[in-house]
Amino acid sequence: MLRFLTAGESHGRALVVIVEGLPAGLPITVEEVQAELARRRLGFGRGPRMKFEQDEVTLLGGVRHGRTLGSPVAIEIANTEWFRSDKWHEEMSPAPGATAKPLTQPRPGHADLAGMQKYGFDDARDVLERASARETAARVAAGTLAKKLLGELGTAVLSHVIQLGPARSKATQRPTMADIDVVDESPVRCFDKAAEEAMIGEIEAAAKVGDSLGGIVEVLGYGVPVGLGSHVHWDRKLDGLLAQAILSIQAVKGVEIGDGFEVAGRRGSAAHDPIAWDEGEGRYTRESSLAGGTEGGISTGEVLVVRAAMKPLATLNRPTLKTVDVVTKEETVSFKERTDVTAVPAMGVVAETMVALVLATEALRKFGGDSLSELVRNAESFRAGL
């Protein structure tokens, strides 16, 4: 099984992720991890931090001469902002002491107040630094390894934005892996040029008044093997694993597999994917993708379709959200922390990461193997017997 654990705070010295369970022999380089992290910084509407945060990557362990050893892989992502400013040296110091400026106006919609109450903190920074979406940089680093592993099995994952604020794409064509550069070159990572213009307009309008926007991304998995997940136990269902992974992303409040919400309003005769036999390929196929590539908690071998809905960010460039000062108990507005107008395009890259990590975990569970060659051999044997 594949496991990963992240550590670190938004303005701390670094983020660290440890990935356990990878087979030996998987090729990986610092440059590949940095390339994925650069994709996470994409998107019109991002804040100024994205312009100078370089995500300096160090492979600390588990990799030798460009390949994994089968031992846990440890990756450090240095926070260049911490090195640029003495402010964070003092504010985020692990040494005993206290801050001179505690944050006492929790933001509605953020983890601030609930976290302060849960852990007994009187400073919102004790919560927000870890709750920040900066943590997803460590996830993307782990996801780079998962994507590399999936690639060895002929599986690939990509995302694109289908809605930003009220602007939604009406296109029916989905991007393939051949279109990933086209998606990433879009300012909002949208495959639909007409919708792209409307999305940019919504971001510009929200920026003028210091507000924020949410949206929806669609993650697509191509070449997913048949049989990942299980119908046997509730906690092994692929749909459930994907939903938990997607909902763990900061600010994501909704998830959909295939056309789940739309088919809920249909009759059964129009809500399922007809099964056919492809004589040329020698395999069963589905004639539509309403189920999103899973049936009964198991992957079908069709394109995996997962959508994630992100709420507008709780931190606003012009704070107007009503809150209460936790010290005085007086009504006030939430504090201002540097923020984005929207992070939906970047969230798509994080959603890719989480889908890839789930698929890689389930592929390792199904096919096993201590080395990459053994894993690939086992997967090829399974496919040959279908």
TORKOL-4160 file (C-alpha; in steps of 0.2 Angstrom, whole numbers, padded with zeros to 4 digits, m for minus):
386
<pt num="1" X="0000" Y="0000" Z="0000"/>
<pt num="2" X="0005" Y="0018" Z="m0003"/>
<pt num="3" X="0005" Y="0030" Z="0011"/>
<pt num="4" X="0011" Y="0048" Z="0013"/>
<pt num="5" X="0012" Y="0060" Z="0027"/>
<pt num="6" X="0015" Y="0079" Z="0025"/>
<pt num="7" X="0022" Y="0091" Z="0038"/>
<pt num="8" X="0026" Y="0109" Z="0039"/>
<pt num="9" X="0017" Y="0126" Z="0040"/>
<pt num="10" X="0013" Y="0139" Z="0026"/>
<pt num="11" X="0026" Y="0152" Z="0032"/>
<pt num="12" X="0038" Y="0140" Z="0040"/>
<pt num="13" X="0055" Y="0135" Z="0035"/>
<pt num="14" X="0049" Y="0121" Z="0023"/>
<pt num="15" X="0036" Y="0107" Z="0019"/>
<pt num="16" X="0041" Y="0089" Z="0020"/>
<pt num="17" X="0032" Y="0074" Z="0013"/>
<pt num="18" X="0037" Y="0056" Z="0016"/>
<pt num="19" X="0030" Y="0043" Z="0004"/>
<pt num="20" X="0030" Y="0024" Z="0009"/>
<pt num="21" X="0026" Y="0009" Z="m0001"/>
<pt num="22" X="0034" Y="0013" Z="m0018"/>
<pt num="23" X="0042" Y="m0001" Z="m0027"/>
<pt num="24" X="0061" Y="m0001" Z="m0030"/>
<pt num="25" X="0067" Y="0005" Z="m0047"/>
<pt num="26" X="0054" Y="0019" Z="m0051"/>
<pt num="27" X="0063" Y="0033" Z="m0060"/>
<pt num="28" X="0062" Y="0050" Z="m0052"/>
<pt num="29" X="0071" Y="0067" Z="m0052"/>
<pt num="30" X="0070" Y="0083" Z="m0043"/>
<pt num="31" X="0066" Y="0092" Z="m0060"/>
<pt num="32" X="0051" Y="0081" Z="m0062"/>
<pt num="33" X="0044" Y="0086" Z="m0045"/>
<pt num="34" X="0048" Y="0104" Z="m0048"/>
<pt num="35" X="0039" Y="0103" Z="m0065"/>
<pt num="36" X="0023" Y="0097" Z="m0056"/>
<pt num="37" X="0025" Y="0110" Z="m0042"/>
<pt num="38" X="0026" Y="0124" Z="m0056"/>
<pt num="39" X="0009" Y="0118" Z="m0063"/>
<pt num="40" X="0002" Y="0121" Z="m0046"/>
<pt num="41" X="0007" Y="0139" Z="m0047"/>
<pt num="42" X="m0003" Y="0142" Z="m0063"/>
<pt num="43" X="m0019" Y="0151" Z="m0065"/>
<pt num="44" X="m0026" Y="0169" Z="m0068"/>
<pt num="45" X="m0031" Y="0176" Z="m0051"/>
<pt num="46" X="m0017" Y="0169" Z="m0041"/>
<pt num="47" X="m0009" Y="0181" Z="m0028"/>
<pt num="48" X="0009" Y="0188" Z="m0028"/>
<pt num="49" X="0016" Y="0174" Z="m0018"/>
<pt num="50" X="0016" Y="0163" Z="m0033"/>
<pt num="51" X="0028" Y="0175" Z="m0042"/>
<pt num="52" X="0042" Y="0173" Z="m0030"/>
<pt num="53" X="0039" Y="0156" Z="m0022"/>
<pt num="54" X="0050" Y="0144" Z="m0031"/>
<pt num="55" X="0047" Y="0128" Z="m0022"/>
<pt num="56" X="0065" Y="0122" Z="m0020"/>
<pt num="57" X="0065" Y="0103" Z="m0019"/>
<pt num="58" X="0077" Y="0092" Z="m0011"/>
<pt num="59" X="0076" Y="0073" Z="m0011"/>
<pt num="60" X="0081" Y="0068" Z="0006"/>
<pt num="61" X="0080" Y="0049" Z="0006"/>
<pt num="62" X="0073" Y="0034" Z="m0003"/>
<pt num="63" X="0081" Y="0039" Z="m0020"/>
<pt num="64" X="0098" Y="0034" Z="m0027"/>
<pt num="65" X="0105" Y="0038" Z="m0044"/>
<pt num="66" X="0087" Y="0044" Z="m0050"/>
<pt num="67" X="0077" Y="0028" Z="m0045"/>
<pt num="68" X="0068" Y="0023" Z="m0029"/>
<pt num="69" X="0075" Y="0010" Z="m0017"/>
<pt num="70" X="0059" Y="0003" Z="m0010"/>
<pt num="71" X="0062" Y="0012" Z="0006"/>
<pt num="72" X="0052" Y="0028" Z="0011"/>
<pt num="73" X="0055" Y="0043" Z="0000"/>
<pt num="74" X="0057" Y="0059" Z="0009"/>
<pt num="75" X="0055" Y="0076" Z="0000"/>
<pt num="76" X="0058" Y="0094" Z="0007"/>
<pt num="77" X="0051" Y="0109" Z="m0001"/>
<pt num="78" X="0060" Y="0124" Z="0005"/>
<pt num="79" X="0049" Y="0140" Z="0008"/>
<pt num="80" X="0058" Y="0153" Z="m0001"/>
<pt num="81" X="0047" Y="0167" Z="0007"/>
<pt num="82" X="0054" Y="0161" Z="0024"/>
<pt num="83" X="0072" Y="0165" Z="0019"/>
<pt num="84" X="0067" Y="0181" Z="0011"/>
<pt num="85" X="0059" Y="0189" Z="0027"/>
<pt num="86" X="0065" Y="0190" Z="0045"/>
<pt num="87" X="0047" Y="0192" Z="0049"/>
<pt num="88" X="0043" Y="0174" Z="0047"/>
<pt num="89" X="0059" Y="0169" Z="0056"/>
<pt num="90" X="0052" Y="0177" Z="0072"/>
<pt num="91" X="0033" Y="0173" Z="0069"/>
<pt num="92" X="0036" Y="0155" Z="0065"/>
<pt num="93" X="0051" Y="0151" Z="0076"/>
<pt num="94" X="0050" Y="0134" Z="0084"/>
<pt num="95" X="0059" Y="0141" Z="0099"/>
<pt num="96" X="0050" Y="0146" Z="0115"/>
<pt num="97" X="0042" Y="0163" Z="0115"/>
<pt num="98" X="0026" Y="0172" Z="0109"/>
<pt num="99" X="0020" Y="0183" Z="0095"/>
<pt num="100" X="0018" Y="0202" Z="0098"/>
<pt num="101" X="0003" Y="0202" Z="0086"/>
<pt num="102" X="m0009" Y="0187" Z="0089"/>
<pt num="103" X="m0023" Y="0185" Z="0076"/>
<pt num="104" X="m0040" Y="0186" Z="0086"/>
<pt num="105" X="m0053" Y="0189" Z="0072"/>
<pt num="106" X="m0056" Y="0172" Z="0064"/>
<pt num="107" X="m0062" Y="0171" Z="0046"/>
<pt num="108" X="m0079" Y="0164" Z="0043"/>
<pt num="109" X="m0077" Y="0149" Z="0031"/>
<pt num="110" X="m0059" Y="0145" Z="0037"/>
<pt num="111" X="m0053" Y="0133" Z="0050"/>
<pt num="112" X="m0048" Y="0147" Z="0061"/>
<pt num="113" X="m0062" Y="0147" Z="0075"/>
<pt num="114" X="m0066" Y="0129" Z="0075"/>
<pt num="115" X="m0047" Y="0125" Z="0076"/>
<pt num="116" X="m0044" Y="0137" Z="0090"/>
<pt num="117" X="m0059" Y="0130" Z="0100"/>
<pt num="118" X="m0053" Y="0112" Z="0097"/>
<pt num="119" X="m0035" Y="0114" Z="0102"/>
<pt num="120" X="m0037" Y="0128" Z="0115"/>
<pt num="121" X="m0027" Y="0141" Z="0105"/>
<pt num="122" X="m0030" Y="0160" Z="0107"/>
<pt num="123" X="m0020" Y="0165" Z="0091"/>
<pt num="124" X="m0028" Y="0160" Z="0074"/>
<pt num="125" X="m0011" Y="0158" Z="0066"/>
<pt num="126" X="m0008" Y="0142" Z="0076"/>
<pt num="127" X="m0022" Y="0135" Z="0065"/>
<pt num="128" X="m0021" Y="0144" Z="0049"/>
<pt num="129" X="m0003" Y="0140" Z="0045"/>
<pt num="130" X="m0006" Y="0122" Z="0044"/>
<pt num="131" X="m0024" Y="0123" Z="0037"/>
<pt num="132" X="m0017" Y="0134" Z="0023"/>
<pt num="133" X="m0018" Y="0127" Z="0005"/>
<pt num="134" X="0001" Y="0129" Z="0005"/>
<pt num="135" X="0001" Y="0111" Z="0012"/>
<pt num="136" X="m0005" Y="0105" Z="m0005"/>
<pt num="137" X="0013" Y="0108" Z="m0012"/>
<pt num="138" X="0019" Y="0093" Z="m0002"/>
<pt num="139" X="0004" Y="0083" Z="m0009"/>
<pt num="140" X="0009" Y="0087" Z="m0026"/>
<pt num="141" X="0026" Y="0082" Z="m0023"/>
<pt num="142" X="0020" Y="0065" Z="m0017"/>
<pt num="143" X="0008" Y="0064" Z="m0032"/>
<pt num="144" X="0022" Y="0066" Z="m0044"/>
<pt num="145" X="0028" Y="0049" Z="m0038"/>
<pt num="146" X="0011" Y="0042" Z="m0040"/>
<pt num="147" X="0009" Y="0049" Z="m0058"/>
<pt num="148" X="0026" Y="0041" Z="m0062"/>
<pt num="149" X="0021" Y="0024" Z="m0055"/>
<pt num="150" X="0004" Y="0025" Z="m0065"/>
<pt num="151" X="0013" Y="0030" Z="m0081"/>
<pt num="152" X="0022" Y="0013" Z="m0080"/>
<pt num="153" X="0005" Y="0005" Z="m0080"/>
<pt num="154" X="m0001" Y="0015" Z="m0095"/>
<pt num="155" X="m0012" Y="0026" Z="m0084"/>
<pt num="156" X="m0012" Y="0045" Z="m0084"/>
<pt num="157" X="m0022" Y="0059" Z="m0075"/>
<pt num="158" X="m0026" Y="0077" Z="m0080"/>
<pt num="159" X="m0038" Y="0090" Z="m0075"/>
<pt num="160" X="m0047" Y="0105" Z="m0082"/>
<pt num="161" X="m0058" Y="0119" Z="m0076"/>
<pt num="162" X="m0076" Y="0118" Z="m0081"/>
<pt num="163" X="m0083" Y="0131" Z="m0070"/>
<pt num="164" X="m0076" Y="0147" Z="m0062"/>
<pt num="165" X="m0089" Y="0158" Z="m0052"/>
<pt num="166" X="m0105" Y="0158" Z="m0063"/>
<pt num="167" X="m0095" Y="0155" Z="m0079"/>
<pt num="168" X="m0097" Y="0137" Z="m0085"/>
<pt num="169" X="m0091" Y="0128" Z="m0100"/>
<pt num="170" X="m0104" Y="0121" Z="m0111"/>
<pt num="171" X="m0092" Y="0111" Z="m0122"/>
<pt num="172" X="m0095" Y="0092" Z="m0123"/>
<pt num="173" X="m0077" Y="0087" Z="m0129"/>
<pt num="174" X="m0065" Y="0082" Z="m0115"/>
<pt num="175" X="m0046" Y="0085" Z="m0116"/>
<pt num="176" X="m0035" Y="0070" Z="m0118"/>
<pt num="177" X="m0017" Y="0068" Z="m0112"/>
<pt num="178" X="m0012" Y="0075" Z="m0129"/>
<pt num="179" X="m0020" Y="0091" Z="m0124"/>
<pt num="180" X="m0012" Y="0094" Z="m0107"/>
<pt num="181" X="m0001" Y="0108" Z="m0113"/>
<pt num="182" X="m0016" Y="0117" Z="m0121"/>
<pt num="183" X="m0025" Y="0116" Z="m0104"/>
<pt num="184" X="m0010" Y="0122" Z="m0094"/>
<pt num="185" X="m0007" Y="0136" Z="m0106"/>
<pt num="186" X="m0024" Y="0143" Z="m0103"/>
<pt num="187" X="m0024" Y="0157" Z="m0090"/>
<pt num="188" X="m0038" Y="0147" Z="m0081"/>
<pt num="189" X="m0033" Y="0130" Z="m0086"/>
<pt num="190" X="m0050" Y="0128" Z="m0096"/>
<pt num="191" X="m0051" Y="0118" Z="m0112"/>
<pt num="192" X="m0065" Y="0128" Z="m0119"/>
<pt num="193" X="m0059" Y="0145" Z="m0126"/>
<pt num="194" X="m0076" Y="0153" Z="m0126"/>
<pt num="195" X="m0078" Y="0149" Z="m0107"/>
<pt num="196" X="m0061" Y="0154" Z="m0104"/>
<pt num="197" X="m0064" Y="0172" Z="m0109"/>
<pt num="198" X="m0080" Y="0173" Z="m0098"/>
<pt num="199" X="m0070" Y="0165" Z="m0083"/>
<pt num="200" X="m0056" Y="0178" Z="m0085"/>
<pt num="201" X="m0070" Y="0192" Z="m0085"/>
<pt num="202" X="m0077" Y="0185" Z="m0069"/>
<pt num="203" X="m0060" Y="0185" Z="m0060"/>
<pt num="204" X="m0057" Y="0203" Z="m0065"/>
<pt num="205" X="m0074" Y="0209" Z="m0059"/>
<pt num="206" X="m0071" Y="0200" Z="m0042"/>
<pt num="207" X="m0054" Y="0207" Z="m0041"/>
<pt num="208" X="m0060" Y="0225" Z="m0043"/>
<pt num="209" X="m0070" Y="0224" Z="m0027"/>
<pt num="210" X="m0058" Y="0213" Z="m0017"/>
<pt num="211" X="m0069" Y="0197" Z="m0018"/>
<pt num="212" X="m0065" Y="0179" Z="m0022"/>
<pt num="213" X="m0072" Y="0165" Z="m0033"/>
<pt num="214" X="m0075" Y="0147" Z="m0032"/>
<pt num="215" X="m0078" Y="0134" Z="m0046"/>
<pt num="216" X="m0077" Y="0116" Z="m0052"/>
<pt num="217" X="m0063" Y="0106" Z="m0060"/>
<pt num="218" X="m0065" Y="0089" Z="m0069"/>
<pt num="219" X="m0051" Y="0076" Z="m0066"/>
<pt num="220" X="m0050" Y="0063" Z="m0080"/>
<pt num="221" X="m0041" Y="0046" Z="m0078"/>
<pt num="222" X="m0035" Y="0037" Z="m0094"/>
<pt num="223" X="m0030" Y="0019" Z="m0095"/>
<pt num="224" X="m0036" Y="0015" Z="m0078"/>
<pt num="225" X="m0035" Y="m0004" Z="m0076"/>
<pt num="226" X="m0050" Y="m0014" Z="m0073"/>
<pt num="227" X="m0053" Y="m0020" Z="m0055"/>
<pt num="228" X="m0046" Y="m0006" Z="m0044"/>
<pt num="229" X="m0056" Y="m0004" Z="m0028"/>
<pt num="230" X="m0068" Y="m0017" Z="m0022"/>
<pt num="231" X="m0087" Y="m0021" Z="m0019"/>
<pt num="232" X="m0083" Y="m0031" Z="m0004"/>
<pt num="233" X="m0080" Y="m0018" Z="0010"/>
<pt num="234" X="m0087" Y="m0001" Z="0012"/>
<pt num="235" X="m0069" Y="0007" Z="0015"/>
<pt num="236" X="m0062" Y="m0002" Z="m0001"/>
<pt num="237" X="m0074" Y="0006" Z="m0014"/>
<pt num="238" X="m0065" Y="0016" Z="m0026"/>
<pt num="239" X="m0079" Y="0029" Z="m0027"/>
<pt num="240" X="m0078" Y="0032" Z="m0008"/>
<pt num="241" X="m0059" Y="0033" Z="m0008"/>
<pt num="242" X="m0059" Y="0046" Z="m0022"/>
<pt num="243" X="m0072" Y="0056" Z="m0013"/>
<pt num="244" X="m0063" Y="0056" Z="0003"/>
<pt num="245" X="m0047" Y="0061" Z="m0006"/>
<pt num="246" X="m0055" Y="0075" Z="m0015"/>
<pt num="247" X="m0064" Y="0082" Z="0000"/>
<pt num="248" X="m0048" Y="0083" Z="0010"/>
<pt num="249" X="m0042" Y="0097" Z="m0002"/>
<pt num="250" X="m0043" Y="0114" Z="0007"/>
<pt num="251" X="m0059" Y="0123" Z="0002"/>
<pt num="252" X="m0067" Y="0109" Z="m0008"/>
<pt num="253" X="m0085" Y="0106" Z="m0003"/>
<pt num="254" X="m0092" Y="0094" Z="m0016"/>
<pt num="255" X="m0087" Y="0079" Z="m0026"/>
<pt num="256" X="m0096" Y="0070" Z="m0040"/>
<pt num="257" X="m0091" Y="0054" Z="m0049"/>
<pt num="258" X="m0097" Y="0054" Z="m0067"/>
<pt num="259" X="m0113" Y="0062" Z="m0070"/>
<pt num="260" X="m0119" Y="0058" Z="m0052"/>
<pt num="261" X="m0130" Y="0073" Z="m0048"/>
<pt num="262" X="m0138" Y="0074" Z="m0065"/>
<pt num="263" X="m0143" Y="0055" Z="m0067"/>
<pt num="264" X="m0151" Y="0057" Z="m0049"/>
<pt num="265" X="m0165" Y="0065" Z="m0058"/>
<pt num="266" X="m0167" Y="0053" Z="m0072"/>
<pt num="267" X="m0176" Y="0036" Z="m0074"/>
<pt num="268" X="m0165" Y="0021" Z="m0073"/>
<pt num="269" X="m0168" Y="0017" Z="m0091"/>
<pt num="270" X="m0158" Y="0033" Z="m0095"/>
<pt num="271" X="m0146" Y="0033" Z="m0081"/>
<pt num="272" X="m0133" Y="0019" Z="m0084"/>
<pt num="273" X="m0119" Y="0015" Z="m0097"/>
<pt num="274" X="m0124" Y="0001" Z="m0109"/>
<pt num="275" X="m0111" Y="m0013" Z="m0110"/>
<pt num="276" X="m0104" Y="m0018" Z="m0127"/>
<pt num="277" X="m0090" Y="m0030" Z="m0133"/>
<pt num="278" X="m0076" Y="m0023" Z="m0144"/>
<pt num="279" X="m0071" Y="m0037" Z="m0155"/>
<pt num="280" X="m0056" Y="m0028" Z="m0161"/>
<pt num="281" X="m0049" Y="m0024" Z="m0144"/>
<pt num="282" X="m0055" Y="m0040" Z="m0136"/>
<pt num="283" X="m0063" Y="m0031" Z="m0121"/>
<pt num="284" X="m0079" Y="m0025" Z="m0114"/>
<pt num="285" X="m0083" Y="m0007" Z="m0116"/>
<pt num="286" X="m0096" Y="0006" Z="m0110"/>
<pt num="287" X="m0106" Y="0016" Z="m0123"/>
<pt num="288" X="m0106" Y="0031" Z="m0111"/>
<pt num="289" X="m0098" Y="0038" Z="m0096"/>
<pt num="290" X="m0112" Y="0042" Z="m0084"/>
<pt num="291" X="m0105" Y="0031" Z="m0070"/>
<pt num="292" X="m0088" Y="0040" Z="m0072"/>
<pt num="293" X="m0078" Y="0024" Z="m0075"/>
<pt num="294" X="m0083" Y="0015" Z="m0059"/>
<pt num="295" X="m0097" Y="0002" Z="m0055"/>
<pt num="296" X="m0100" Y="m0005" Z="m0038"/>
<pt num="297" X="m0085" Y="0003" Z="m0031"/>
<pt num="298" X="m0073" Y="m0005" Z="m0044"/>
<pt num="299" X="m0065" Y="0003" Z="m0059"/>
<pt num="300" X="m0072" Y="m0003" Z="m0076"/>
<pt num="301" X="m0057" Y="0002" Z="m0087"/>
<pt num="302" X="m0066" Y="0016" Z="m0095"/>
<pt num="303" X="m0061" Y="0034" Z="m0093"/>
<pt num="304" X="m0062" Y="0039" Z="m0074"/>
<pt num="305" X="m0072" Y="0056" Z="m0072"/>
<pt num="306" X="m0071" Y="0065" Z="m0055"/>
<pt num="307" X="m0077" Y="0083" Z="m0052"/>
<pt num="308" X="m0072" Y="0094" Z="m0037"/>
<pt num="309" X="m0082" Y="0109" Z="m0032"/>
<pt num="310" X="m0071" Y="0123" Z="m0023"/>
<pt num="311" X="m0080" Y="0136" Z="m0013"/>
<pt num="312" X="m0074" Y="0154" Z="m0014"/>
<pt num="313" X="m0059" Y="0158" Z="m0003"/>
<pt num="314" X="m0063" Y="0163" Z="0014"/>
<pt num="315" X="m0048" Y="0176" Z="0014"/>
<pt num="316" X="m0053" Y="0192" Z="0005"/>
<pt num="317" X="m0042" Y="0206" Z="m0001"/>
<pt num="318" X="m0055" Y="0218" Z="0005"/>
<pt num="319" X="m0062" Y="0210" Z="0021"/>
<pt num="320" X="m0080" Y="0212" Z="0023"/>
<pt num="321" X="m0085" Y="0195" Z="0032"/>
<pt num="322" X="m0093" Y="0198" Z="0049"/>
<pt num="323" X="m0085" Y="0189" Z="0064"/>
<pt num="324" X="m0081" Y="0192" Z="0082"/>
<pt num="325" X="m0065" Y="0196" Z="0091"/>
<pt num="326" X="m0061" Y="0181" Z="0102"/>
<pt num="327" X="m0053" Y="0192" Z="0115"/>
<pt num="328" X="m0066" Y="0206" Z="0116"/>
<pt num="329" X="m0081" Y="0197" Z="0110"/>
<pt num="330" X="m0085" Y="0212" Z="0100"/>
<pt num="331" X="m0092" Y="0212" Z="0082"/>
<pt num="332" X="m0078" Y="0215" Z="0069"/>
<pt num="333" X="m0073" Y="0209" Z="0051"/>
<pt num="334" X="m0061" Y="0195" Z="0048"/>
<pt num="335" X="m0042" Y="0200" Z="0046"/>
<pt num="336" X="m0033" Y="0201" Z="0030"/>
<pt num="337" X="m0020" Y="0189" Z="0024"/>
<pt num="338" X="m0012" Y="0190" Z="0007"/>
<pt num="339" X="m0023" Y="0179" Z="m0004"/>
<pt num="340" X="m0029" Y="0175" Z="m0022"/>
<pt num="341" X="m0045" Y="0180" Z="m0030"/>
<pt num="342" X="m0047" Y="0162" Z="m0035"/>
<pt num="343" X="m0036" Y="0146" Z="m0034"/>
<pt num="344" X="m0048" Y="0135" Z="m0044"/>
<pt num="345" X="m0035" Y="0132" Z="m0058"/>
<pt num="346" X="m0022" Y="0127" Z="m0046"/>
<pt num="347" X="m0034" Y="0116" Z="m0036"/>
<pt num="348" X="m0036" Y="0106" Z="m0052"/>
<pt num="349" X="m0018" Y="0101" Z="m0051"/>
<pt num="350" X="m0020" Y="0096" Z="m0033"/>
<pt num="351" X="m0036" Y="0086" Z="m0037"/>
<pt num="352" X="m0025" Y="0077" Z="m0050"/>
<pt num="353" X="m0013" Y="0073" Z="m0037"/>
<pt num="354" X="m0026" Y="0065" Z="m0025"/>
<pt num="355" X="m0034" Y="0055" Z="m0039"/>
<pt num="356" X="m0017" Y="0049" Z="m0044"/>
<pt num="357" X="m0012" Y="0044" Z="m0026"/>
<pt num="358" X="m0028" Y="0034" Z="m0024"/>
<pt num="359" X="m0026" Y="0025" Z="m0041"/>
<pt num="360" X="m0008" Y="0021" Z="m0037"/>
<pt num="361" X="m0012" Y="0015" Z="m0020"/>
<pt num="362" X="m0026" Y="0003" Z="m0027"/>
<pt num="363" X="m0014" Y="m0003" Z="m0041"/>
<pt num="364" X="m0001" Y="m0008" Z="m0028"/>
<pt num="365" X="m0014" Y="m0016" Z="m0018"/>
<pt num="366" X="m0021" Y="m0026" Z="m0033"/>
<pt num="367" X="m0005" Y="m0030" Z="m0042"/>
<pt num="368" X="0009" Y="m0030" Z="m0028"/>
<pt num="369" X="0027" Y="m0031" Z="m0031"/>
<pt num="370" X="0043" Y="m0025" Z="m0022"/>
<pt num="371" X="0051" Y="m0019" Z="m0038"/>
<pt num="372" X="0044" Y="m0009" Z="m0053"/>
<pt num="373" X="0047" Y="m0024" Z="m0065"/>
<pt num="374" X="0037" Y="m0036" Z="m0054"/>
<pt num="375" X="0023" Y="m0024" Z="m0052"/>
<pt num="376" X="0022" Y="m0021" Z="m0071"/>
<pt num="377" X="0023" Y="m0040" Z="m0074"/>
<pt num="378" X="0009" Y="m0043" Z="m0062"/>
<pt num="379" X="m0002" Y="m0030" Z="m0070"/>
<pt num="380" X="0002" Y="m0037" Z="m0088"/>
<pt num="381" X="m0003" Y="m0054" Z="m0082"/>
<pt num="382" X="m0019" Y="m0049" Z="m0075"/>
<pt num="383" X="m0024" Y="m0039" Z="m0091"/>
<pt num="384" X="m0019" Y="m0054" Z="m0102"/>
<pt num="385" X="m0031" Y="m0065" Z="m0092"/>
<pt num="386" X="m0047" Y="m0053" Z="m0094"/>
